Amino acid sequence: CVALRRGANEVAIGFDEGIVVIKLGRDEPAFSMDPAGKLIHTRNRLVLSGSAQGLAEDAAAEGS
C-alpha cells in the first residue's frame, strides 16, 4: 500500500512487516513502524517513539 499526503513531500509505504514514511528530498525515513505498532521518529539527536495501537482507523477509503 502506498499513500501520499497533500501539501507535504511525504510518501507512506505499508507492507506486512510494518510501515515506512519517506520524506522526499531526504535520504532517511521520517517515521518507521514495526509489526507491533511502535512508531519511531528521530529529530536531530533525539529518538522519539510512541504506540499506534488503539488509534481509530481512518475513515477514508484505501488509496484515496
N, CA, C, O and CB atoms as a CASP TS submission, in Angstrom:
PFRMAT TS
TARGET T0000
AUTHOR 0000-0000-0000
METHOD Language model
MODEL 1
PARENT N/A
ATOM      1  N   CYS     1       0.850  -1.172   0.000  1.00  0.00           N
ATOM      2  CA  CYS     1       0.000   0.000   0.000  1.00  0.00           C
ATOM      3  C   CYS     1       0.902   1.244   0.000  1.00  0.00           C
ATOM      4  O   CYS     1       1.870   1.311   0.758  1.00  0.00           O
ATOM      5  CB  CYS     1      -0.971  -0.007   1.233  1.00  0.00           C
ATOM      6  N   VAL     2       0.589   2.202  -0.832  1.00  0.00           N
ATOM      7  CA  VAL     2       1.335   3.453  -0.905  1.00  0.00           C
ATOM      8  C   VAL     2       0.351   4.601  -0.734  1.00  0.00           C
ATOM      9  O   VAL     2      -0.710   4.603  -1.360  1.00  0.00           O
ATOM     10  CB  VAL     2       2.117   3.576  -2.256  1.00  0.00           C
ATOM     11  N   ALA     3       0.686   5.579   0.105  1.00  0.00           N
ATOM     12  CA  ALA     3      -0.181   6.735   0.326  1.00  0.00           C
ATOM     13  C   ALA     3       0.653   8.011   0.264  1.00  0.00           C
ATOM     14  O   ALA     3       1.829   8.016   0.627  1.00  0.00           O
ATOM     15  CB  ALA     3      -0.918   6.625   1.693  1.00  0.00           C
ATOM     16  N   LEU     4       0.029   9.090  -0.202  1.00  0.00           N
ATOM     17  CA  LEU     4       0.665  10.407  -0.289  1.00  0.00           C
ATOM     18  C   LEU     4      -0.085  11.386   0.589  1.00  0.00           C
ATOM     19  O   LEU     4      -1.269  11.191   0.863  1.00  0.00           O
ATOM     20  CB  LEU     4       0.710  10.913  -1.751  1.00  0.00           C
ATOM     21  N   ARG     5       0.584  12.432   1.031  1.00  0.00           N
ATOM     22  CA  ARG     5      -0.058  13.483   1.812  1.00  0.00           C
ATOM     23  C   ARG     5       0.036  14.780   1.034  1.00  0.00           C
ATOM     24  O   ARG     5       1.127  15.219   0.670  1.00  0.00           O
ATOM     25  CB  ARG     5       0.592  13.628   3.220  1.00  0.00           C
ATOM     26  N   ARG     6      -1.117  15.393   0.779  1.00  0.00           N
ATOM     27  CA  ARG     6      -1.137  16.658   0.030  1.00  0.00           C
ATOM     28  C   ARG     6      -0.416  17.756   0.803  1.00  0.00           C
ATOM     29  O   ARG     6      -0.520  17.845   2.027  1.00  0.00           O
ATOM     30  CB  ARG     6      -2.589  17.089  -0.270  1.00  0.00           C
ATOM     31  N   GLY     7       0.308  18.578   0.078  1.00  0.00           N
ATOM     32  CA  GLY     7       0.997  19.704   0.699  1.00  0.00           C
ATOM     33  C   GLY     7       2.293  19.330   1.409  1.00  0.00           C
ATOM     34  O   GLY     7       2.950  20.196   1.987  1.00  0.00           O
ATOM     35  N   ALA     8       2.667  18.068   1.374  1.00  0.00           N
ATOM     36  CA  ALA     8       3.914  17.638   2.014  1.00  0.00           C
ATOM     37  C   ALA     8       4.651  16.715   1.051  1.00  0.00           C
ATOM     38  O   ALA     8       4.050  16.133   0.148  1.00  0.00           O
ATOM     39  CB  ALA     8       3.638  16.918   3.385  1.00  0.00           C
ATOM     40  N   ASN     9       5.921  16.592   1.247  1.00  0.00           N
ATOM     41  CA  ASN     9       6.729  15.710   0.400  1.00  0.00           C
ATOM     42  C   ASN     9       6.895  14.353   1.063  1.00  0.00           C
ATOM     43  O   ASN     9       7.998  13.807   1.080  1.00  0.00           O
ATOM     44  CB  ASN     9       8.109  16.336   0.113  1.00  0.00           C
ATOM     45  N   GLU    10       5.810  13.795   1.613  1.00  0.00           N
ATOM     46  CA  GLU    10       5.885  12.536   2.335  1.00  0.00           C
ATOM     47  C   GLU    10       5.152  11.431   1.592  1.00  0.00           C
ATOM     48  O   GLU    10       4.070  11.644   1.046  1.00  0.00           O
ATOM     49  CB  GLU    10       5.314  12.694   3.733  1.00  0.00           C
ATOM     50  N   VAL    11       5.752  10.254   1.578  1.00  0.00           N
ATOM     51  CA  VAL    11       5.160   9.064   0.971  1.00  0.00           C
ATOM     52  C   VAL    11       5.190   7.966   2.026  1.00  0.00           C
ATOM     53  O   VAL    11       6.244   7.690   2.598  1.00  0.00           O
ATOM     54  CB  VAL    11       5.927   8.628  -0.345  1.00  0.00           C
ATOM     55  N   ALA    12       4.045   7.335   2.293  1.00  0.00           N
ATOM     56  CA  ALA    12       3.968   6.217   3.237  1.00  0.00           C
ATOM     57  C   ALA    12       3.875   4.923   2.446  1.00  0.00           C
ATOM     58  O   ALA    12       3.096   4.814   1.499  1.00  0.00           O
ATOM     59  CB  ALA    12       2.746   6.369   4.203  1.00  0.00           C
ATOM     60  N   ILE    13       4.673   3.952   2.841  1.00  0.00           N
ATOM     61  CA  ILE    13       4.690   2.651   2.183  1.00  0.00           C
ATOM     62  C   ILE    13       4.419   1.603   3.253  1.00  0.00           C
ATOM     63  O   ILE    13       5.194   1.457   4.198  1.00  0.00           O
ATOM     64  CB  ILE    13       6.058   2.385   1.446  1.00  0.00           C
ATOM     65  N   GLY    14       3.311   0.871   3.099  1.00  0.00           N
ATOM     66  CA  GLY    14       2.944  -0.151   4.072  1.00  0.00           C
ATOM     67  C   GLY    14       3.143  -1.540   3.504  1.00  0.00           C
ATOM     68  O   GLY    14       2.986  -1.762   2.304  1.00  0.00           O
ATOM     69  N   PHE    15       3.488  -2.468   4.370  1.00  0.00           N
ATOM     70  CA  PHE    15       3.685  -3.856   3.963  1.00  0.00           C
ATOM     71  C   PHE    15       3.466  -4.734   5.183  1.00  0.00           C
ATOM     72  O   PHE    15       3.208  -4.209   6.266  1.00  0.00           O
ATOM     73  CB  PHE    15       5.109  -4.083   3.350  1.00  0.00           C
ATOM     74  N   ASP    16       3.559  -6.038   5.050  1.00  0.00           N
ATOM     75  CA  ASP    16       3.252  -6.972   6.131  1.00  0.00           C
ATOM     76  C   ASP    16       4.114  -6.773   7.375  1.00  0.00           C
ATOM     77  O   ASP    16       3.640  -7.004   8.487  1.00  0.00           O
ATOM     78  CB  ASP    16       3.414  -8.377   5.640  1.00  0.00           C
ATOM     79  N   GLU    17       5.339  -6.361   7.218  1.00  0.00           N
ATOM     80  CA  GLU    17       6.265  -6.223   8.335  1.00  0.00           C
ATOM     81  C   GLU    17       6.166  -4.878   9.052  1.00  0.00           C
ATOM     82  O   GLU    17       6.773  -4.714  10.110  1.00  0.00           O
ATOM     83  CB  GLU    17       7.664  -6.422   7.848  1.00  0.00           C
ATOM     84  N   GLY    18       5.420  -3.908   8.511  1.00  0.00           N
ATOM     85  CA  GLY    18       5.298  -2.595   9.136  1.00  0.00           C
ATOM     86  C   GLY    18       5.071  -1.520   8.103  1.00  0.00           C
ATOM     87  O   GLY    18       4.526  -1.783   7.031  1.00  0.00           O
ATOM     88  N   ILE    19       5.491  -0.299   8.422  1.00  0.00           N
ATOM     89  CA  ILE    19       5.277   0.840   7.536  1.00  0.00           C
ATOM     90  C   ILE    19       6.509   1.737   7.575  1.00  0.00           C
ATOM     91  O   ILE    19       7.205   1.800   8.588  1.00  0.00           O
ATOM     92  CB  ILE    19       4.000   1.633   7.942  1.00  0.00           C
ATOM     93  N   VAL    20       6.776   2.428   6.473  1.00  0.00           N
ATOM     94  CA  VAL    20       7.868   3.396   6.400  1.00  0.00           C
ATOM     95  C   VAL    20       7.318   4.654   5.747  1.00  0.00           C
ATOM     96  O   VAL    20       6.621   4.577   4.735  1.00  0.00           O
ATOM     97  CB  VAL    20       9.101   2.826   5.600  1.00  0.00           C
ATOM     98  N   VAL    21       7.631   5.820   6.324  1.00  0.00           N
ATOM     99  CA  VAL    21       7.256   7.106   5.741  1.00  0.00           C
ATOM    100  C   VAL    21       8.537   7.767   5.262  1.00  0.00           C
ATOM    101  O   VAL    21       9.469   7.965   6.042  1.00  0.00           O
ATOM    102  CB  VAL    21       6.485   8.018   6.772  1.00  0.00           C
ATOM    103  N   ILE    22       8.584   8.109   3.983  1.00  0.00           N
ATOM    104  CA  ILE    22       9.772   8.723   3.389  1.00  0.00           C
ATOM    105  C   ILE    22       9.446  10.157   3.018  1.00  0.00           C
ATOM    106  O   ILE    22       8.446  10.420   2.350  1.00  0.00           O
ATOM    107  CB  ILE    22      10.259   7.927   2.143  1.00  0.00           C
ATOM    108  N   LYS    23      10.282  11.076   3.447  1.00  0.00           N
ATOM    109  CA  LYS    23      10.123  12.471   3.065  1.00  0.00           C
ATOM    110  C   LYS    23      11.032  12.708   1.872  1.00  0.00           C
ATOM    111  O   LYS    23      12.248  12.547   1.972  1.00  0.00           O
ATOM    112  CB  LYS    23      10.459  13.448   4.255  1.00  0.00           C
ATOM    113  N   LEU    24      10.450  13.087   0.747  1.00  0.00           N
ATOM    114  CA  LEU    24      11.228  13.301  -0.469  1.00  0.00           C
ATOM    115  C   LEU    24      12.226  14.428  -0.254  1.00  0.00           C
ATOM    116  O   LEU    24      11.919  15.432   0.388  1.00  0.00           O
ATOM    117  CB  LEU    24      10.305  13.619  -1.664  1.00  0.00           C
ATOM    118  N   GLY    25      13.405  14.251  -0.790  1.00  0.00           N
ATOM    119  CA  GLY    25      14.455  15.238  -0.593  1.00  0.00           C
ATOM    120  C   GLY    25      15.358  14.889   0.578  1.00  0.00           C
ATOM    121  O   GLY    25      16.335  15.589   0.842  1.00  0.00           O
ATOM    122  N   ARG    26      15.033  13.801   1.287  1.00  0.00           N
ATOM    123  CA  ARG    26      15.855  13.323   2.395  1.00  0.00           C
ATOM    124  C   ARG    26      16.244  11.880   2.121  1.00  0.00           C
ATOM    125  O   ARG    26      15.542  11.178   1.392  1.00  0.00           O
ATOM    126  CB  ARG    26      15.103  13.449   3.756  1.00  0.00           C
ATOM    127  N   ASP    27      17.340  11.435   2.688  1.00  0.00           N
ATOM    128  CA  ASP    27      17.807  10.070   2.469  1.00  0.00           C
ATOM    129  C   ASP    27      17.261   9.077   3.487  1.00  0.00           C
ATOM    130  O   ASP    27      17.245   7.876   3.220  1.00  0.00           O
ATOM    131  CB  ASP    27      19.302  10.039   2.499  1.00  0.00           C
ATOM    132  N   GLU    28      16.817   9.551   4.643  1.00  0.00           N
ATOM    133  CA  GLU    28      16.377   8.638   5.684  1.00  0.00           C
ATOM    134  C   GLU    28      14.854   8.723   5.865  1.00  0.00           C
ATOM    135  O   GLU    28      14.253   9.744   5.532  1.00  0.00           O
ATOM    136  CB  GLU    28      17.097   8.952   7.010  1.00  0.00           C
ATOM    137  N   PRO    29      14.231   7.671   6.383  1.00  0.00           N
ATOM    138  CA  PRO    29      12.784   7.701   6.616  1.00  0.00           C
ATOM    139  C   PRO    29      12.415   8.743   7.675  1.00  0.00           C
ATOM    140  O   PRO    29      13.174   8.961   8.620  1.00  0.00           O
ATOM    141  CB  PRO    29      12.285   6.311   7.049  1.00  0.00           C
ATOM    142  N   ALA    30      11.262   9.382   7.522  1.00  0.00           N
ATOM    143  CA  ALA    30      10.778  10.337   8.513  1.00  0.00           C
ATOM    144  C   ALA    30      10.222   9.609   9.732  1.00  0.00           C
ATOM    145  O   ALA    30      10.416  10.056  10.862  1.00  0.00           O
ATOM    146  CB  ALA    30       9.705  11.252   7.902  1.00  0.00           C
ATOM    147  N   PHE    31       9.533   8.490   9.513  1.00  0.00           N
ATOM    148  CA  PHE    31       8.974   7.654  10.571  1.00  0.00           C
ATOM    149  C   PHE    31       9.185   6.200  10.188  1.00  0.00           C
ATOM    150  O   PHE    31       9.363   5.876   9.014  1.00  0.00           O
ATOM    151  CB  PHE    31       7.461   7.959  10.804  1.00  0.00           C
ATOM    152  N   SER    32       9.163   5.337  11.178  1.00  0.00           N
ATOM    153  CA  SER    32       9.203   3.900  10.931  1.00  0.00           C
ATOM    154  C   SER    32       8.273   3.232  11.936  1.00  0.00           C
ATOM    155  O   SER    32       8.172   3.687  13.075  1.00  0.00           O
ATOM    156  CB  SER    32      10.666   3.334  11.041  1.00  0.00           C
ATOM    157  N   MET    33       7.585   2.150  11.531  1.00  0.00           N
ATOM    158  CA  MET    33       6.697   1.431  12.437  1.00  0.00           C
ATOM    159  C   MET    33       6.972  -0.061  12.331  1.00  0.00           C
ATOM    160  O   MET    33       7.046  -0.613  11.234  1.00  0.00           O
ATOM    161  CB  MET    33       5.212   1.739  12.122  1.00  0.00           C
ATOM    162  N   ASP    34       7.123  -0.708  13.483  1.00  0.00           N
ATOM    163  CA  ASP    34       7.356  -2.151  13.489  1.00  0.00           C
ATOM    164  C   ASP    34       6.020  -2.899  13.501  1.00  0.00           C
ATOM    165  O   ASP    34       4.971  -2.271  13.643  1.00  0.00           O
ATOM    166  CB  ASP    34       8.217  -2.558  14.710  1.00  0.00           C
ATOM    167  N   PRO    35       6.039  -4.233  13.356  1.00  0.00           N
ATOM    168  CA  PRO    35       4.793  -5.009  13.303  1.00  0.00           C
ATOM    169  C   PRO    35       3.925  -4.891  14.561  1.00  0.00           C
ATOM    170  O   PRO    35       2.720  -5.134  14.493  1.00  0.00           O
ATOM    171  CB  PRO    35       5.119  -6.452  13.071  1.00  0.00           C
ATOM    172  N   ALA    36       4.507  -4.527  15.697  1.00  0.00           N
ATOM    173  CA  ALA    36       3.740  -4.389  16.940  1.00  0.00           C
ATOM    174  C   ALA    36       3.025  -3.042  17.031  1.00  0.00           C
ATOM    175  O   ALA    36       2.266  -2.825  17.975  1.00  0.00           O
ATOM    176  CB  ALA    36       4.658  -4.562  18.141  1.00  0.00           C
ATOM    177  N   GLY    37       3.243  -2.135  16.083  1.00  0.00           N
ATOM    178  CA  GLY    37       2.587  -0.829  16.092  1.00  0.00           C
ATOM    179  C   GLY    37       3.382   0.264  16.780  1.00  0.00           C
ATOM    180  O   GLY    37       2.824   1.320  17.079  1.00  0.00           O
ATOM    181  N   LYS    38       4.662   0.052  17.041  1.00  0.00           N
ATOM    182  CA  LYS    38       5.509   1.061  17.682  1.00  0.00           C
ATOM    183  C   LYS    38       6.083   1.986  16.621  1.00  0.00           C
ATOM    184  O   LYS    38       6.750   1.532  15.692  1.00  0.00           O
ATOM    185  CB  LYS    38       6.648   0.396  18.500  1.00  0.00           C
ATOM    186  N   LEU    39       5.823   3.298  16.759  1.00  0.00           N
ATOM    187  CA  LEU    39       6.341   4.312  15.840  1.00  0.00           C
ATOM    188  C   LEU    39       7.680   4.832  16.354  1.00  0.00           C
ATOM    189  O   LEU    39       7.847   5.050  17.554  1.00  0.00           O
ATOM    190  CB  LEU    39       5.329   5.480  15.676  1.00  0.00           C
ATOM    191  N   ILE    40       8.625   5.027  15.453  1.00  0.00           N
ATOM    192  CA  ILE    40       9.933   5.560  15.815  1.00  0.00           C
ATOM    193  C   ILE    40      10.236   6.739  14.896  1.00  0.00           C
ATOM    194  O   ILE    40      10.080   6.647  13.679  1.00  0.00           O
ATOM    195  CB  ILE    40      11.047   4.462  15.713  1.00  0.00           C
ATOM    196  N   HIS    41      10.672   7.852  15.495  1.00  0.00           N
ATOM    197  CA  HIS    41      10.970   9.078  14.748  1.00  0.00           C
ATOM    198  C   HIS    41      12.226   9.689  15.353  1.00  0.00           C
ATOM    199  O   HIS    41      12.378   9.719  16.575  1.00  0.00           O
ATOM    200  CB  HIS    41       9.763  10.095  14.787  1.00  0.00           C
ATOM    201  N   THR    42      13.119  10.173  14.511  1.00  0.00           N
ATOM    202  CA  THR    42      14.307  10.846  15.021  1.00  0.00           C
ATOM    203  C   THR    42      14.279  12.312  14.622  1.00  0.00           C
ATOM    204  O   THR    42      13.870  12.667  13.516  1.00  0.00           O
ATOM    205  CB  THR    42      15.588  10.168  14.500  1.00  0.00           C
ATOM    206  N   ARG    43      14.719  13.147  15.537  1.00  0.00           N
ATOM    207  CA  ARG    43      14.820  14.582  15.279  1.00  0.00           C
ATOM    208  C   ARG    43      16.129  15.057  15.907  1.00  0.00           C
ATOM    209  O   ARG    43      16.297  15.023  17.126  1.00  0.00           O
ATOM    210  CB  ARG    43      13.572  15.374  15.861  1.00  0.00           C
ATOM    211  N   ASN    44      17.048  15.498  15.055  1.00  0.00           N
ATOM    212  CA  ASN    44      18.399  15.866  15.489  1.00  0.00           C
ATOM    213  C   ASN    44      19.030  14.685  16.213  1.00  0.00           C
ATOM    214  O   ASN    44      19.280  13.651  15.594  1.00  0.00           O
ATOM    215  CB  ASN    44      18.371  17.124  16.410  1.00  0.00           C
ATOM    216  N   ARG    45      19.290  14.814  17.501  1.00  0.00           N
ATOM    217  CA  ARG    45      19.885  13.709  18.263  1.00  0.00           C
ATOM    218  C   ARG    45      18.870  12.964  19.113  1.00  0.00           C
ATOM    219  O   ARG    45      19.240  12.029  19.824  1.00  0.00           O
ATOM    220  CB  ARG    45      20.989  14.231  19.150  1.00  0.00           C
ATOM    221  N   LEU    46      17.607  13.346  19.060  1.00  0.00           N
ATOM    222  CA  LEU    46      16.569  12.698  19.857  1.00  0.00           C
ATOM    223  C   LEU    46      15.929  11.553  19.092  1.00  0.00           C
ATOM    224  O   LEU    46      15.688  11.659  17.890  1.00  0.00           O
ATOM    225  CB  LEU    46      15.505  13.709  20.273  1.00  0.00           C
ATOM    226  N   VAL    47      15.655  10.462  19.787  1.00  0.00           N
ATOM    227  CA  VAL    47      14.894   9.349  19.224  1.00  0.00           C
ATOM    228  C   VAL    47      13.564   9.325  19.958  1.00  0.00           C
ATOM    229  O   VAL    47      13.516   9.089  21.166  1.00  0.00           O
ATOM    230  CB  VAL    47      15.665   7.967  19.358  1.00  0.00           C
ATOM    231  N   LEU    48      12.482   9.571  19.222  1.00  0.00           N
ATOM    232  CA  LEU    48      11.146   9.615  19.799  1.00  0.00           C
ATOM    233  C   LEU    48      10.389   8.364  19.391  1.00  0.00           C
ATOM    234  O   LEU    48      10.548   7.877  18.272  1.00  0.00           O
ATOM    235  CB  LEU    48      10.387  10.887  19.354  1.00  0.00           C
ATOM    236  N   SER    49       9.562   7.838  20.296  1.00  0.00           N
ATOM    237  CA  SER    49       8.772   6.659  19.954  1.00  0.00           C
ATOM    238  C   SER    49       7.392   6.772  20.579  1.00  0.00           C
ATOM    239  O   SER    49       7.188   7.500  21.550  1.00  0.00           O
ATOM    240  CB  SER    49       9.475   5.365  20.422  1.00  0.00           C
ATOM    241  N   GLY    50       6.457   6.042  20.007  1.00  0.00           N
ATOM    242  CA  GLY    50       5.089   6.018  20.501  1.00  0.00           C
ATOM    243  C   GLY    50       4.392   4.788  19.964  1.00  0.00           C
ATOM    244  O   GLY    50       4.942   4.060  19.138  1.00  0.00           O
ATOM    245  N   SER    51       3.183   4.560  20.437  1.00  0.00           N
ATOM    246  CA  SER    51       2.432   3.379  20.026  1.00  0.00           C
ATOM    247  C   SER    51       1.234   3.793  19.190  1.00  0.00           C
ATOM    248  O   SER    51       0.520   4.734  19.534  1.00  0.00           O
ATOM    249  CB  SER    51       1.979   2.564  21.251  1.00  0.00           C
ATOM    250  N   ALA    52       1.018   3.082  18.084  1.00  0.00           N
ATOM    251  CA  ALA    52      -0.135   3.341  17.225  1.00  0.00           C
ATOM    252  C   ALA    52      -1.300   2.424  17.578  1.00  0.00           C
ATOM    253  O   ALA    52      -2.365   2.520  16.967  1.00  0.00           O
ATOM    254  CB  ALA    52       0.248   3.164  15.753  1.00  0.00           C
ATOM    255  N   GLN    53      -1.119   1.543  18.546  1.00  0.00           N
ATOM    256  CA  GLN    53      -2.200   0.650  18.949  1.00  0.00           C
ATOM    257  C   GLN    53      -3.288   1.459  19.634  1.00  0.00           C
ATOM    258  O   GLN    53      -2.994   2.366  20.412  1.00  0.00           O
ATOM    259  CB  GLN    53      -1.680  -0.470  19.881  1.00  0.00           C
ATOM    260  N   GLY    54      -4.516   1.142  19.357  1.00  0.00           N
ATOM    261  CA  GLY    54      -5.643   1.822  19.971  1.00  0.00           C
ATOM    262  C   GLY    54      -6.100   3.061  19.228  1.00  0.00           C
ATOM    263  O   GLY    54      -7.107   3.661  19.605  1.00  0.00           O
ATOM    264  N   LEU    55      -5.388   3.464  18.182  1.00  0.00           N
ATOM    265  CA  LEU    55      -5.822   4.604  17.385  1.00  0.00           C
ATOM    266  C   LEU    55      -6.973   4.184  16.487  1.00  0.00           C
ATOM    267  O   LEU    55      -6.996   3.057  15.991  1.00  0.00           O
ATOM    268  CB  LEU    55      -4.654   5.171  16.546  1.00  0.00           C
ATOM    269  N   ALA    56      -7.926   5.079  16.277  1.00  0.00           N
ATOM    270  CA  ALA    56      -9.063   4.781  15.405  1.00  0.00           C
ATOM    271  C   ALA    56      -8.589   4.657  13.966  1.00  0.00           C
ATOM    272  O   ALA    56      -7.708   5.395  13.523  1.00  0.00           O
ATOM    273  CB  ALA    56     -10.153   5.873  15.523  1.00  0.00           C
ATOM    274  N   GLU    57      -9.177   3.727  13.251  1.00  0.00           N
ATOM    275  CA  GLU    57      -8.827   3.547  11.845  1.00  0.00           C
ATOM    276  C   GLU    57      -9.385   4.710  11.045  1.00  0.00           C
ATOM    277  O   GLU    57     -10.498   5.169  11.300  1.00  0.00           O
ATOM    278  CB  GLU    57      -9.363   2.195  11.300  1.00  0.00           C
ATOM    279  N   ASP    58      -8.615   5.188  10.077  1.00  0.00           N
ATOM    280  CA  ASP    58      -9.023   6.313   9.239  1.00  0.00           C
ATOM    281  C   ASP    58     -10.283   5.956   8.455  1.00  0.00           C
ATOM    282  O   ASP    58     -10.393   4.854   7.918  1.00  0.00           O
ATOM    283  CB  ASP    58      -7.886   6.717   8.276  1.00  0.00           C
ATOM    284  N   ALA    59     -11.231   6.887   8.391  1.00  0.00           N
ATOM    285  CA  ALA    59     -12.498   6.639   7.703  1.00  0.00           C
ATOM    286  C   ALA    59     -12.363   6.730   6.185  1.00  0.00           C
ATOM    287  O   ALA    59     -13.258   6.290   5.464  1.00  0.00           O
ATOM    288  CB  ALA    59     -13.545   7.624   8.181  1.00  0.00           C
ATOM    289  N   ALA    60     -11.271   7.287   5.692  1.00  0.00           N
ATOM    290  CA  ALA    60     -11.087   7.424   4.244  1.00  0.00           C
ATOM    291  C   ALA    60     -10.859   6.059   3.607  1.00  0.00           C
ATOM    292  O   ALA    60     -10.267   5.164   4.211  1.00  0.00           O
ATOM    293  CB  ALA    60      -9.903   8.363   3.931  1.00  0.00           C
ATOM    294  N   ALA    61     -11.334   5.922   2.394  1.00  0.00           N
ATOM    295  CA  ALA    61     -11.141   4.668   1.670  1.00  0.00           C
ATOM    296  C   ALA    61      -9.675   4.502   1.305  1.00  0.00           C
ATOM    297  O   ALA    61      -8.971   5.483   1.062  1.00  0.00           O
ATOM    298  CB  ALA    61     -12.022   4.623   0.403  1.00  0.00           C
ATOM    299  N   GLU    62      -9.221   3.260   1.268  1.00  0.00           N
ATOM    300  CA  GLU    62      -7.837   2.985   0.931  1.00  0.00           C
ATOM    301  C   GLU    62      -7.531   3.437  -0.489  1.00  0.00           C
ATOM    302  O   GLU    62      -8.298   3.170  -1.414  1.00  0.00           O
ATOM    303  CB  GLU    62      -7.534   1.500   1.093  1.00  0.00           C
ATOM    304  N   GLY    63      -6.401   4.125  -0.656  1.00  0.00           N
ATOM    305  CA  GLY    63      -5.986   4.584  -1.974  1.00  0.00           C
ATOM    306  C   GLY    63      -6.538   5.937  -2.375  1.00  0.00           C
ATOM    307  O   GLY    63      -6.300   6.384  -3.497  1.00  0.00           O
ATOM    308  N   SER    64      -7.271   6.605  -1.488  1.00  0.00           N
ATOM    309  CA  SER    64      -7.809   7.927  -1.852  1.00  0.00           C
ATOM    310  C   SER    64      -6.931   9.038  -1.348  1.00  0.00           C
ATOM    311  O   SER    64      -7.234  10.211  -1.565  1.00  0.00           O
ATOM    312  CB  SER    64      -9.214   8.105  -1.306  1.00  0.00           C
TER
END
